[in-house]
Amino acid sequence: MALDIRKILDSLGSIPFETNLDWVPSDVIGVIAWSRAPFAKGSVTHKASGFLLLAALTVSGKFLCDRCGAEFSQCGEIPIRAALTDELEDTDNPDYYLISGGELDVSEILRSEYVLQEPTITLCPTCVA
């Protein structure tokens, strides 16, 4: 989802967004199928301290336990926080996402941040206990 943020590039403000994400279940660790498409609601804000994307990412699906192999349903909300910039002095800096041409690829930022928070193993409620 491309979000047009040109109106807050040169002035302080916030732009809200809501989007369903078309992520393929096999691209997410442990997911067999989505019960409903991942959904994100949030905003991109320009404050004196810089640009910030804040969102709540809701996921709901069938998962496969890495320990016992059981299928189980799970849903949850993951908070996403990403620092943005319209100027990068160090282009290899992984701490910021670059705003390019007044547009921001919100879907890609959400995907990247989710992957960074994604657990390396998936456990069902029985194996977690």
N, C-alpha and C positions, 0 to 999 in steps of 0.2 A: 504494500500500500504506500503510494507516494503521497506525502503530506506537504502541502504548500505552506511554508512558514515565512514567506517573504515579508508579510506585514509585521512580524516581530524581529526581523533581522536588525533593523536600525532603531527600534524602540522597545521598551519593556512591555511584556504582555504574555499571554498564554493562549495556546490553541489546543482545544480538546480533540480527541479522536476515539473512535470505536471501530473495531474491525474483527471479522472472522478470519482466521488464518488457514490457509490451505496446505498445511503440513502433511506429508505422507507419514502414516504411522510407523513404517519401518525405519524412518530417519530419526526416531526418538527412542532412546534406550528403554527396552522393556515393553513398549506399546505394541499390542496386537491389532487393535482397532479403536477408533474414536467413537464414543457414545454420541458426542456432538463435537463439531469443529472447535478447536481451541479458539478462544475469544479474548481480546484485549481491550481494555478501556483505560484511557489515561490522558495525558496532556504533555505538550512540549512548552516549556516556560523559558522566557528570557528575563533574567534578573540581572542586577548589577554585577553579581558574581559569575555570570555566564549562562549558558544554555543547559537545560536539564530535561530529560525525558523520564517521566514517572508513569507507571502503568500497573494495573492488576491483570495478570494473565490467568485465565481460568482454563483448566484442562480436565477432561472427563473421558475415561476410556477403559478398555480391557487391557490388563497388563499380564505379563508372564513372570512368575517368581523365579529368580536365578538360583535359589536354593532347592526348593522342592518341585518346581516345574508346574505348580498350580496356576490356573488362570483366575484372576480376580478383578473386580471392578473398583475403580478409585477415581475420585475427583478432588480437585484442590485449586487453591488460588495462590499464585506465586507473585510476590512483589518484584517489580522490575525497576531498576534505577540505572540510568545511563547518562554519562556526561557527554555533551556535544560541543563542537566548536566550529566556527566558520573560518578559522585560520589555524593551520598546524605548522609550527616551526619544525618539529621532528615528525616526519611522515610515517615513521615506524612506531609511533607512540600508541600502544594498545589501550590506553586509558580513556581515549576520546573517540567519538564517532564524528566524522567530518560531514558538515552540512555543505552540500554542493549545489550551486545554482538556485538556492532558495527552496530546494526540495529535500525531503528526508525520507529514506526508505525505512519506514517504521517496521514493516514485517521483518526485514533483515536484522535490524537492531534487536527486536524482540527474540528472534530465533537465536542470535548469537548469545544474548544474555541468558536465555533459557538453557542453552547447551552448557554455559559456564556454571550454572547452578544445578544442572541435572546430576542425579546420583549415578555413581559408576556401576552400582548393582541395584536391582529392583527386588524388593522382598514383599511377600504377601503379609497380611496382618498376623497370620499364625507364626510365620518365621521371625517377624519383628519382635513378637512377645517373648 
